[in-house]
Amino acid sequence: MAPLRHRGLLVHLALLGALACAEGAQGPAAPPGDPARATLQAWTRLREALRASPDHLPERAADLVVAGDPAALFEFVRDRIGTVPPSEGSLADALTRVRWGVRGTLRGGGGTPREKADLLADLYRQAGFEAEVVRGRPDPAKVDGAALLMRVPDRHFRPDLPDDEAERLRAAAGGDAPPLADPDPEQRRARDLAAALDAQLPPAGAAAFDFGLPDAFPLVRVRVDGAWVHANPSVPGLPFGDPGTVGEPVGTTLADAPEAVRVKVEGSHADRPFERFTLAEGQWTAEEVTGRTVSLVFVPPARPEDVTALKVRDASAFVPVLRVSGPGLDRAGSEALSRVGTPVTRSGEVIEIVGDAALLDGEPLPDPGTDPAILASVASARASASAGAFPRIRVRVGALGPDGRNVPRLGVEAFEVREDGVPVPFALRRSEAPPPRIAMLFDQSGSVPEAFRGAGAAALAQDLATRAFAWDPGTRIRVATVSAGARWAAETWATTADEAAVQAAWLAGPGAVNPGSEIWTAVFDAGRIGATLVVVLTDGVSTDAFDPGLHGNAFASGPPVVAVGVGEPDGEWLRAVAALTGGLWLPPAEPAEVADGIFDFLQGRSVEAYELAYPAPREGPPSRQVQVLVPRGRVAASTSYEVPPDPVPGPVLSGVHLTLRVGGREVVRTLAGFGGDFVSGPVTVAAADLQDVESLLFGRVTLRVEGPAPTPSVFLDDLLTERIEAPPLLSAVAARDDAAVREAYHAGFQVTSPRQWLLAGIPAPASPDAVSFDTGLRAVLLVEKSPPGDPRLIQSDLFPLMRWTTVARDPLATRTATIEAGARLAVAESDLFPDATLSRLAGRALRRVDGGDLGEGPVAEALSLAAKPFRSDWWILMPEEGPGDAFWAVHKASGSLMGVLADGSGGGVVDDATRTMQQSDGLLSLLGDMGGIFGLELGGWVLYAKVQVKLWTRATIVLSGGPDPGWPWDPLAAYACGQVADPLAGVLPGVSAYLSFASLLNDLLELGRPGTPDLPTLCG
């Protein structure tokens, strides 16, 4: 990377990194034995040196604002800020077009003519001058279109760190700095890759850039000493006061709005994998997020001091939060831009707050408070468990009074759930039994005995309906036969006994004659109409097959099924569906006995008015005991379940998906879990997909947004500033100072991966003969997952939203130069991530295809889904043979290059083996984000108060098995400093190692060097 090629800087960085670990280092005094303070002082000194560099444009602008020299401000914008084409092929729209706004223009040193004018006017106003953007017709005698763009701005990277100071730091550190080398000197690897790929494309046309001048051009007028003076910052060499226009400039029109950035995070359930629901979304202007990070974190809804000691197995719910952080944002600014999403439980239930009511999957939940007198009236309890969707367990509970009736309106605090004696977190899904809605399904095939066909079926249906309405007038009944699924007697529910009698009589008439044996489909249909109980009478001989992806998921998340065997039934599948749904299998009997069995089950189930759900441990014995304590231990109910040999996922969270829209371009990514292409048939979600989602819930997703690549000193300044903000927390932890820990932790901090900074900060190539430009915002996604017991997985993604354009003196050279811009990123990815497009395709023969037609064969099949975004507008260079694991995509019009992996991501992957996080040890990897999230004023509530009061109790998401209330409060000290089981200490030799700048330097510069270990930093 060109900004890091300066060997003097590398030596200085290494020296300061070594100094940071030396307790007796010279320089600003630090308390003895406090390496954290020494490191912080060293980092602060380095940041001062960086901010004195000529290429630190925000600092140079700030200095000029203080000086208040209008001519100097003008020359700064004219000479230090490059001019970016307002359109991809011409200077059209120069008056109004903006790409990333004033902040991005100043950070990266490049902007459209309008952005340069807006920047200059803004600097003038900061300096106290009256200024405005105006417009004029450019004078061809003074303005040359090619000269506007074909130049490299005058700025140099020279941090103010004299050699004698570097020598003193070297001596204090007690050793020489390690040798450092640029992995791609002079960008030779990128140029070679670009030339090789360009050679496989059709000959480039001579589509020259149109340097013709537009009719209107933006400039600034500023009032100096009472007189208006014009300043045109886009024209090289034009003096202050010369507008460079034909005639007098006049007032201008408003600029175009910068590109908006929209992030939408959606979830999907295993039983409906193609139906997505919104978890969190936010939209920001380019001005708000350029140079900043949007982090997606799933925060357990608990108080901060509880979360720091929270075990993963105890986290039953998560609040998705989109947090915006970065340079220039204080706490209030971050709060204003951050977004809180829709909470979701670990079992997949969605929590909504509507007014003062809490909804779980759309169903209202009771207030948490329970009258002590009502609690005292519970005399006994009963429970039954359903494990069809293991590891999601449903437990139906009856809290009974002395009269045997259900005690209503118990809040969540009335219950405790234990599995094999261990408390588990759970959600109270239902607190009262709704009126029965009974779907009766009759198999009328010829193999069914006459007593259960025709008039016999009608009589049985009538008997059941009469009993149900007499017992509960709110009952609803629907009757159907098996015929290519469920064939209903009526389109609506019967709401009275008389209406039910009409539907029952239909079974004896000609309308029910057309029999079928598609029993699985019929039961599936019956479970989709909102029934609370499905009754199916059949001999079990089915002409359709059981499909776990379609039927199993629906049954496991649907109503209980009473499966009645008639004649000589095939009882195997009847028992299976009853077990899967938590229902009942009834063997052959007389109709009256059948009616008694069904009605007894209905009455017994109604007593179990409460429904709880919890995620069971995946590992454990096949037979599990479940105990429900009501209220919290005075009365107990026991039940059991068997872990099914082939469990179905049910409605658990099976996919997390991201949609990123920048301007008018959009891309969709599956961040974790199932993300297959839509099919109309049944789909089975694999267990690996569910585990992938769970690993994301304990990971992090960060989106880094930039305009043009920031200058080297700005890049490093931002990186240092993040780390300078973190040490107060870790210093307090090291000192075992509880009060300081609380204060520092709640203040929050952010640590962005150096990998992400590098990919967002690599500049497009520029030379006197060809200059390449970003034509929009650059977005780099980093997904970090923490699978249980496995190395943390880190994956980058460079979206195919990025485009470049090149202005060259030789039009035939423009495409190769534009390809080189993407090749630089590809080379950087291969250095940062050992598994990347470049490494996967190295040495393999490629063939060129149009994006919409990959041809046939295993390679094409493997890449077909990933290639969907690259249709007719792109060429694809894919492997001729071997694994279909990656390809290159080249935009036909611009020459923009993307490296794409087979999963559709444009990036690289690394198993970060040095950062294995055993989930059972804690959630320490989230501290950096959560500390900054808790306490944010979002949506009118302090977040953790909103979660604690409105969600945790009212939506009845229960934390169990957490820290004993009697323990002394010292969670961060216990989890984050020097303990054997401490995940931080497990990957770092101590707090001082985290604080070492050598570790950061290694991340920045050494990752691509063979055999060099990756020394990690917290969350980075």
N, C-alpha and C positions, 0 to 999 in steps of 0.2 A: 504494500500500500504506500503510495507516494508520500503522504504526510508523515509517515513514520520512518522515512528513509534516512533522515538526518542523524548521523552517528553520534554527534554531540548530544542530542537530546536523549538518545538511548542510553548513553553512558550516564548522563545525569539522572535519568529515571532509575537505573539500576543502583546507583550510589544512594539515592534517597531511599530506595526500597531497603537496602542493606542497613542504612542508618536507622530506619524505623524499628528494626529488631534489636538494635544495640542500646542497652540501658544506659551506658555511660557516654553516649554520643555527645560530641560538642555541638554548639549551636544553641538555639533557645533552650533554656534550662527546663528540664522536666523532673518531676519528683522521682527520687530513686526507686527503681523497681516498678515504674509505671510505663511499660512499653507502649501502651495505648496513647498516652499523652505525647510521647516522643514521636510516634507515627503521625498523630494529628498535626503536630507542629511542622513535621517535614512535609506533609501533604499541603498544608497551608502555605508554606514557603514556595513550594513548587507551583501552586496555583497563582501566587503573586508573580512568579517569573513568567508564567504563560500569559497572564493578562497584560504583561508589558510588551509582548511580541507584536510586531507590526501587523501580523495577519489576524490578530484578535479584533475583528471589525467592530463588534459591539462596544468594547472598551475604548477603541480609538474614536468611535463616534461619540461616546460619552465624554471623553476628554475634550473633543472639539465643541461639544455643546456647552461645556463649562467655559471654554475660552471665548465663545461667542463671536467668532470671526466668520461672517457670512461667506466670504470668498473661500476660506479654508474648508468649510462644510461642503460647499459646492464641489471643490476639487476632490474632496474625499469620495463623494458619491460618483463623480465622473470617472475617476481613475482607479478606485479600489473595487467598485461594484461593476461586474460584467453585465452586458446587455444580452438578454435571452430573447430569441425570436418569439413574437407574440402569437404567431401561427406556425405550423410545422413546416410550411414551404415558402413563407413570404413574411413581409413586414406588415401585412394587413392587420387591422384591428389594434394597431399600436396605441391608439388613443385610449382604449377602454380595457383591453385584455389584461387580466391578472391571473397568476397561477397559484401562488402560495402566500401572498400578502407581504406586509412590511417586515415582520419578524423573520420570515424565511429568507427574504432578500438580504437582510443584514447578516444573518447567521451564515449563509452560504456564499455571500458575495456575488449574487446574480439575481437579476429580475428582468421582467419585461420593461419596455420604456415607461409604461404607466406606473409600474411598481417602483422604478427608480425615482420618478417624479414624486410619487406619494411618500417615499422614504425621505427625500430631501425636504419636502414640505413639513413632514413630521419632525425632522431634526431642527428645522428652523423654529417651529413653534415651541419645541422643548427649550430652545435657547432664548425664547422670549420675543421672537420676531413675529410679525404678522405675515402670513404666507398662504398661498393657495395655488392649486394646480390650474393651469390655463392651457389653451390649445392654439396651435398655429400651423400654417402650411409650411413644411420644411423647404428651405431654399436649396436647390440642387447645387448651387455654387459653394455652399458651405457644408452640406450634409452628404456623405457618401454611404449608401446602404451597406456595402460590404465592410467598410471601415467600422460601422457600428458594432458588428458582430465578430469580425475576424481579428480578435485581439485577446491576449491573456492579461487580465488585470495585474497591476503592479502591487504585489503584496508578498512579504517574505516572512518565513517562520524563524524568529530569532528570540527565544525565551531569554529573559534577563537573568541568566545564571552564569556568572563569570567562572572561568576555568579554575581560578584560585579557590573559589568556594567549593567547586566540585572536588578539588584535591583534598581540601580539609575534610569534606564529608567522607571521602574515600578512606582517609587515615582513621577517622573516628569509627568507621564501620569495621575496621580491622581486616580489610581484604580488598582485592581488586574486583572490579565489576566483571561479570561473565561476558564472554564475547557474544555479540548479537549480530544477526545477519538478516537482511531483507530476503524473504523467500522468493521474490520475483523482481530482481533488479531491473530497472528500466522497463518494467511491464512486458518483458519479452515473452513470457508464457501466454499472457493474454493476447498479444499481437499474433503469436503463432497459432493459437486456437482460432482466432477470428479469421485468419487467412485460410486455414484448413477448412473451416465450415463454409466460408464464402465460395471456395473453389467447387463445392458440391451443389451450388445453387445455379439457376439459369443466369446467363450473362446480365449484368446490371445495365439498366437503361441510363440515358443521360438526362435524368430529371433534375435540372439545375435549380438551385434555390433562386427565387425571384427577389432580387435586391431592389426592386423598384420602390420608390418612396411613396408612402401613403398620402392621402390628401390632408389628413390632420395628424398632428403629433403632439404628445403632452410635454409640457415644461412647467417651470415654477416661476411665479413672481413673488418677490419678497420685499417688504418695505424696510429700507435702510436709510436712516437719518431723514425720515419723512418722505422719501421718494421711492417709487416702485422700481425695482431692478429685476431684470429677467435672468433666469439661470436654466440652461438646457443641459442636464447631466448625462444625456445619452450620446452626445456627439463628441468624439475624442478631439482634444485640442481646442475646442471652442471656449473662448474666454468667458469669465464671469461678466454678465451684463449684456452679452450678445445672444439674442433669442435663437438665431439660426433659422429664422422664418422669413417668408415673404409677407411683408406687412406686419402690423401690430398684432400680437397674440390677443385672444379674447377668452372670455369665460368658457369653461369646459363642461362636458356632461359628466355624469356619475360614472365611476369605473364599474366594470362587471364585478359580480360577487366572486370571491375566490371559490375554488372547488370545495364542496362540502364533503365531509367524511362521515359515513354512517356505518355503525357496527351493530349487527343484530345477532344475538346468540339464541339459538333454539334448541329445544330438547325433543326427544321422541321416545316412545315407550315400546317395549319389546313386543307387545301384543298388537301394536299399530305402528310399525317402524317407519311408515311413509307419511304419517300424520305428525306434523311438527307444531310445537307450541312455543311461544316466546318466553325465554328466561330473562333476558335483559337486552336493552337496546339504547343507543344513544346516537345523537347526531351533533357534529361540531363543524365550525368553519375551519378552513385551513389555518387561519390566523390563530385559532385557539389550540390547535394540536401540533402544528409544525415544530419540530425539535423536541417533542415531548413523547410521553409513553402513555398508552391506554392499556391498563392491566385488567384482565379478567381473573378474579379470584372467587372461589366459593368459600364463604365464611361460615363456620358453624355458629348458629345463633345462640350465643352465650356471652356473659360478661367477659371482658378481655382477660381478667385475672383467672377466670375459669378455663378459657380456651388455651392458655399457655400450658396448662397441665392436663389438657384433654387428651385421652387416648383415642386413637382412630376408631376403635370398635364402639366408642361411646358417642360418636358424632352421628346423630340420627337425621339431621337436616342441614341444609346449606342455603345461604343467601348469595346469589350471584351478584357481584358488584363490579361495575366498570369504573375504575379509578383512573383519573387523569393526573399525571404528575410530571414535573420537569422544570427546566429553567424558567425563572420569572413567575412561578406560581407559589404563593404562600398558602397557608392552610385554607384561608377563605376562598382563594381562587380555585384550589383543588376541589373544595366542597361544591362550589358553584358548577363545576364542569362534570363532576362524578355522577353516576347513576346507580341506583339500587334496583335490582330486578325482582323477579318473582321467586320466592323461596320454593324449594323442592325438597322432599324428604329423600332419604337414601333408598327407600323402597319405591320411589317414583311418584308419590302423591304431590300435587301442586297446591300450594297455599296462596290464598288471595285474601286481601283485606278490602272489604267493601263497606265504607262507612265505619260503623263500630262493630260490624260482624266479620267473623273469620270464616272462610270457606275452605274446605279440604276437598279437592277434586269437584268443586262446585256445590258441595253439600254444606249447609250451615252447621257450625259446631257450637256447643254450649259455652256459657261463661265458665271460667275456671273455678270460681268460688263455689263451695259446697256448704250448705247449711249443716252445722254440726249435728243438729237433731236428725236430719235426714241420714247422715253418715251413721249415727248411732242405731238407726232402725234396720240396718243390714244385719240379718241373722244368719244367712247362709249364702253360698255361692256355687255356681256350676260353670263349667267351661268346656269348650270343644275347640280343637285346633285343626287347621287345614294347611297342608304342606305341599299342595300341588304345584305352587310356584316357588318352591324352595330355591334360594334361601329366604324368600319373603314368606313369613308365616302369618296367617290370619287366625286370630283367636276370638271366638264369640264367648261373651261372658254374661251370665245372669247374676245380678246382685239382688238377692231375694229377702223380702221382709218375713216376719213371723207367719203371715198368711200365705206364703209361697208365691206371692206376686212380685214382679220386678220393681225395685226401688228406682224411681226416675231421677234425672237431673244430677247425677254424680259428675263432678269435675274430674279432670285428669289426676289431680293430686290424691284422689281416693284409691288409685290403683298402683300396684307394683307388679312387674312381670319378671319372672326368673325362668331361665332355661337351664336345666340340670343344676339348679341351685345358684346360678350366677345371674345377677340383675342384668337386664338388657334394656336398651333404649326402645321406645315404641311410640306409635302415633295412635291417638284415640280417634278412630275414623267415624264412629257412629255412637250416639248415646241413647237412642231410642229406636225400637223396631218400627218401621213404617207399616201401614196397613198392608196385609198380604196381597200380592199380585201373582196369581197362580196361572202359569201356562201349562195346560194339559195337552199332551201329545200322544196320540193313539196310533200304533202300528196296525194297519188294517189289511195286511197281506194275508194270503190264504193259509199260511202256516200258523197263524194266531188262532187260539181256540175261540169258538163261537161266543162263549160267555164274555169275551172282551172285544167282539166285533159288532158292528151295526147296532142293533137295539141294545145288546149287552153293554157296549161301550157307552151308549147314550144314558143308560140307567146308572152306570157307575159315575159318569160325569155329573149327572143330576144329583146323586147322593153326596158327592164331595162338595158341590156348589152349595147345596142346602145347608150342610154342616158349617161350611166356612162363613156364609152370610149370617147364620144364626149366632155364630161365635163372635164375629166382628163385622158389623154392617159396612165398614169401609173397605171390605174385600173387593178385589177386581179379578175377573176370570176371563181367560181366552182359551178357546178350544181349537185344536188342529189335528189333522191327520198327516201321515208321512206320505208325501208325494212330490218327488223331486225337491226335497226339502220339506219345510213346514207349509201345509196348505190350510189356511185359517178359515174358520167358519164365519168370521166377521172381521171387518177392518178395524174395529175398536174394541176396547175392553167392555165387558158386561159389568154394569155398576149396580145391578139389583139381581135378586134371585130369579125374577121372571126373565130378565134378559139372559141370564146364564142358562136358564132352562131352554130358551130358544136355540142357543148355540149347542147345547148338549143334544137336543133333538135332531140337529143337522147331521149328527153322526149316523143316524138311522136312515137318512134319506139318500137319494141318488147323488147329491153333491159330494158326498164323501166316499163314493165308490172307487174312484180312480186311485187304487192303492200303489204304493211304492215302498222301497226298502232302503232309501238313502237316509239311514237313521242318524249317522254322524252329522250330516248336513242339517237335518231337521232339528236336532238338539242344539246345534250351533245357531240356527235361525231363532229358536225359541229363547235363547239366552240373550239375544240382541234387542229385545223389545221392552226392556225395563222390568222384567219379571223379578220377583224376590224368591220364587220357587218354581222350578221346572219339574213336572211329573211326566215321565215317559213310560208307557206300557208297551213292551215289545218282547219278541222271542230272541232278539239279539242277532238275527241273521240279516246282515247288512250288505247292500250292494255297493256301498262306497267305503273308502278306506280312511282310517284315522290318520290325520296329518298333524304332527305336533305343532308345526308352525302356525297353522290356522286354527284347528280345533283345540289343541292343548292349551294355547295361550288364552283363548276365549273362555274355555271352561275354568281354568285356574283363576281367572279374574272375574268370573261371572257368578250368577246365583247358584245355590246348591241344587243338585239334581237328585230327585228320588227316582231311581231306576227300578222298575217293577218287572220281574221276569214272569212271563206267561208261557203256557205250553211246556215245551222242552227247550228252555232258553240257553243260549250261548252266554253263560254268566260272566265270562272273563272280562269282556269289555264293559258290561254293565257295572261290575264291581269297580273297574278302573275309572269310569266317569264319575261314579259316586265318590270315590276316594279323592279324585282330582278336584272336585268342587266342594268337598266337605259335606256331601249329601248322605244318601242312604241307599243301600241295596236291599230290596225285598225279594225273597225267593217266591216261587209260584205258590199261590194260595187262592182261596175262593174270593169272589169280588167283595163280599162284605168284610173279610179279613184284610184285603188289600186297602179298602177305604179306611179301616181302623188304623192300619199302619201309617198311611199317608197323613191322616189327621193328627195322630199322636206326634209325628215328627213336626208338623206345622205348629202345634201348640208348644212343643218343647223348644223349638227354635225361636218362637216369639218371646219366650222368657229370657233367652240370651239376647237382651236388647243392645248390649254394648259390643262394639267390634274394635279390637285392637290389632295393630299390624306392627311387625318388627322384622329387622334383618337378622337371620340366624347365622351363627358362625358356619362357614363353609366346611371347615374341618371338624370332625368329631364323630361320635358313635352313630350308627344308623338309627337307633331308637333313642328318642329324646323325650324327656319329661318337662312339661310346662306347668308352672305354678303361677296363679294369679292371686295376689293378696289384696283383699278388700275388707275394710279400708286400710290400706297400707299395713297389713299384717294381722289384723284382729280376726278376719275370716279368710279362709283359703279355699281355693278350688284348684283341683289338679286334673290334668289331661295329658295326653301324649301324642306323638306322631312318629311316623317312620319316614326317614329321608328317602324320597322316591329314587329309584335307580336311574330314571331319565327325566329329571325335573324340567319343566318348561319355565321360561323366564317370567311369564305373566306381565303385569303392567310396569315392571321396573324400568328405570331410566336406562335406555339402551343406546342412545346416541346423543352427542352434543355437537351442534353444527354452527358454523360462523358464516355470516354473509357480510362481506365488506364491499361498500359502494363508495367510490371516489369519483366525484363529478358524475359523468354519465356512464361510467364503467363499473361492472359488478362481477364479483367472483364469490363462489360458495365453497366452503371447505368443511369436511367432517373432522372435527378436532379429536374426537374419540368415539369408539363404538361402531355400530353398524351404519354404514353409509352407502350401501349398494344402490344401484340404479333401480328405478321403479319397475316392478313387475306386477301383473294383475293376479297371479297365483299366490299361494301361501309362501311365507318366508320364515325360515328358522334362524333366529338370532343366536349366534354361537356364544358359549360361556366366555370365550376370550374377549368378545366385544364388551360384555358386561364388566369384566375385570378392567378393560381399557378405560371405560367410563369412570370407574371407581378410582383408578390411578390419576385421572385428570382432576377429580374432585379434591385430591390432595396435592395437586400440582399448581401450575400457574400458566396463564397465557398472556403474553405481552405483545403489543403492537407498537412498533417504533415508527414515527412519521417524520419525514424530512422533505424539504424542498430540494434545492441543490445541496450537494454534500457540504457540511459545515467545514470551515477552515480547520487546520490541524490544532491550533491553539484553542479554538472554541470546542472542538471535539474532546480534547483532553481536559479542558476546564469543566465541562459538564460531567465527565466521568469522575473527576476528583471531587466535585461538589457533592455528588451523591454519597461518596464514601466519607467525606468530612462530616456529613450530617448523621452518619450511623454510629460513630464511636461513643457518644454519650451513653447510649444504652448498654453497650458492651463493657464500657468502663464501670458503669454502675453495677453490672452483673459481677464483674471481677471483684469489685469491692464489697459484694454482698450487702449493698445498701438498698434496702427495700423501697424506701421513699424515693430515692433517685431512680430506681428501676421503674417504678410506676410512672413517674413524671416523664422519663425519657421514652418509655415504651408507648405511652399514650400520645406523645408528640409525633411518633411515626417516622418512618424513613423508607426509602426506596433504593433498591440496588438492581440496576439493569445489567444484563449479561454483556460482557465486553464483546462477545460474538455478535450480538445484535447491533451494538454501537458501530462495530467495524463495517458490517454489511450496509448499514444505513449511511455510513460516512464515506464510502469510496467514491471519489469524484469521477466524472466522465472524462474521457481523454481530451486533451487540447494541445494544439501545436500551431505554429504560424501558418500551416497549410490547411488544417482542418480542426474545427472546434465542435465538440458534441455537447448537446444540452439535454437535461431532463425536460420533458414537456409537461410534466405534472408531478404530483406528490409521489414520493417514494415510500412504500409501506413494507416493513419487514416484520414478519410474525415469528415469534419464538414460542414453541409449545414445550412445556416442561411437565413431565408426568412422573409420578412416584409409585410404581407398582410395588405391592407388598413384598418385601424381602429381596427385591431385584434392584439392579442399578437404575438410577434415575435416567429417564430417556429425554433427550433434548433434540428438538427438530426445528430447523428454520424453514421459512417459507417466504420466498420472494414472489409476490403475486404477479400474474400476467396483466396487471393494470399499468405497469411501468412502461413508458415509451421514451425513446430518445430520438432526437433528430440531429443531423450533422450539417454544418455549413462548411463547404470545402471549395478551394480554388479549382480543383479538378472534380467535376460532378461525378465522374465514374468512380472516384475514391470514397464517395460518401457512405455507400452501404457497408464497406469493410470497416470504416471508422465507427459506424453506428453499432455494428456487430461487436466491435472491440469493447464498447461500453458495457454490454452485457457479459462479455467474456471476462472482464475484470472482476465482476461479481462472482462468476462461476469459479474463477481461480481462487478468490478469497474464500469461498465456501469450501472448496476442497482442502484449503489449508486449515480452516477452522473445524471442519467436520470430516472425519475419515471416510464416511460413507456419503458421497455426494454424486451429482450427475457426472462431473468430470472423471472421478475415479471409477465409476461404474462403466463408463463408455470408453475408457482409455484403451487404445490398441484394438478396438473392435471395428469391423467394417460396417459402414452405415449406408442406408439407402434413403433417398428423398421421396416423400409422398406429400400430396396435398392433405391438409388437416382433416378434411371431410372423408377421405378414402384411404384407410390404412391397408387395405387389401385383406388377405386371409392368412391363417397360420397362427401358431401359438404366440408368437411375439405380438402380432397385431391384436389378438384377443386379449392378451395381458395388458396392453396399453390403451385399449379402446375407451375405457371410462376416463382415464387421465387426459386423453386427447380431445375430449368433447369441447372444452373451451377454445380449442385451436382449430377452428373449422376452415372455411375457404380463405380467410385472411392471412393464414400462416402456412409456411412450409414446415414439415416435420422431418427431421433426420433421425431415423430410428435404426436399431441394430438389425442387420440382415438375418442373424440367427443368434441362438443362445437365449439367455433369460430376457424376458421383456420387462426390464426393471427401470429404464430411464430413456429419455430422448431429448433432443434439442428442438426448439421451436423458434423459427425466425419469422418475424412480421414482414409480410411482403412489401407493404408500402414504406415502412420506415427503416427496416433492417434491425429492429430491436430483437435481442436474443434472450431466450429464457431456457434454463436447464430445468427439466421436469422429471420427477421421480414417478414411479408407477402408481403411487397412491394419489397422484395429482398435485402434490405439493411441489413448489419450485424452490427446493432447498436441499439441505443435508441433514444427516442424522448422526448422533453420537450416543452411545451408552456410557453415561458418565459414571464409570465404575468407582471412582473415588468418592462419589457422593451417595452411596447406598443409604437409603433412609428406611429403616424398619418402621412401618406405619404404627406398629403397636407401641413404639417408644414415644411418639408424640407428633405434634404438628409444627415443629420449630421452623420448618422451611417457609411457613407462611408469615412468620413474625414481621418481616419487613413490610409486607402489604397490610396485614391486619392492624398493626400499630397505627398506620396512617388512616385506616378506615374507621375504626371505632372512634366515636365522638364527632364524626362528620355530621354537619347539619344537612341532611338530605331529605327532601320531601316534607319538611316541616317537623321532623323528629330527629333527635339524636339517634344515630343508627342502632346502637346496641340497646337503647331504651325501646325503640320501636320493635326490635326483634324480641327483646326480653318480655315486654308487656303485651304487645299485639300479636306476636307469633308464638313465642315459646310456651306461654300458658294458654292464651285464648285459642290458639290453633292446636294446642295440646301436643306439642312435640316435646317429648320427655327426655331429659338427660339422666341416665342411670349409670352406676358403676364408676363415676368420676371420683375426684379426690374426696376423702373423708372430711366432713365439715370440721372435725376436730384437729385436722392437721394445721401446723403453722403455715401462714401464707408466705411461701417462698418459691413459687413455681419456676420463675426464670432462673433463679440461682440453682435450683435442682436440675433444671433441664438444659441450661445453656452454659455451664461452666464447670469443667474439670471432673465430671462424673464419668465412671466407666461406661455406663449405659447411655450416656449423653450423645445424641446423634451429631451434635456439632463437634464434640471432642473426638468422636469416632472418625471424622474425616480431616480434622485439623489438630495439630499438636497443642493448641491452646488458643486463647483469645488473641494473643499477640500475633499468631500466625495469620489469623483472619485480617488483622489490621495491617499486615505487612504489604507494602506497596510492591514488593518483589513478586508477590502472588498475583497482583493485578497486572504487573508488567508481563509476567509469564502468560497470563490469559491473552494479553494483547498481541504479543510478539512471538511466542514460542509454540503455540498450539500446532502449527504446521510443520514443526521440525521433528523428524523421525526420532523416536526414543525419548522425547522430552515429556516428563509427566505433567499432567494438568493439575496445577495447584489451585483449588477452587476458592471462591469467596461465597459468603452466605447469600443465597438466592441468586447468585450470578454465575 
